[in-house]
């Protein structure tokens, strides 16, 4: 969670996801969007499998996921493949028993990656930055919750 711009991420064990807004306590949820369903960047996700790749590309033993400025780290799932290719066959990402997300696009790295990861940090993140999503159904998310992709009803 990042409660404000420029503040270091806070690691939490549970969080409430609010449909159309974002994660409670994160700066992205502070302002209500005028778009139906809210903005496309309510939640950011990154694959755990990309962390060692980013580490290798910047020459570090490991990288702290909190430094990458993403809200959720998931494993065992190709996040890029969770974005629907067809408007009539929407895919949803289900987290735990309550939360439903819709992947809205790739999460490109920001210029802060050079500052946080060092020289080459921005380029190391390209293609490994994860995805953005909007919250379709509210609920609680806890560390260790299962994540699955399902075709929307």
URGILIN-V856033 format. One line per field, one symbol per residue. ss: DSSP state (h for helix, s for strand, l for the rest). psi: psi as a letter, one per 30 degrees, with the letter a starting at -180 (. if undefined). Layout:
ss: ???
psi: ???
This chain:
ss: lllllllllllllssssslllsslllhhhlllllllllllllssssshhhhhhhhhhhllllllhhhhlllsssllllhhhhllllllllssssslllsssssssslllllhhhhhhlllhhhhhlllllssssssslssssllllsssssll
psi: kjflkgklkkklellkkjkfdakkfkfffekklfkkfalfhekkkkkeffefeeeeffhlelkjefffhlekkllgkjeeffkkfkfgikkkjkkbfekklkkfaljkllffeeeefakfeeeefkfgfalllkjeklakklkfkkklklkk.
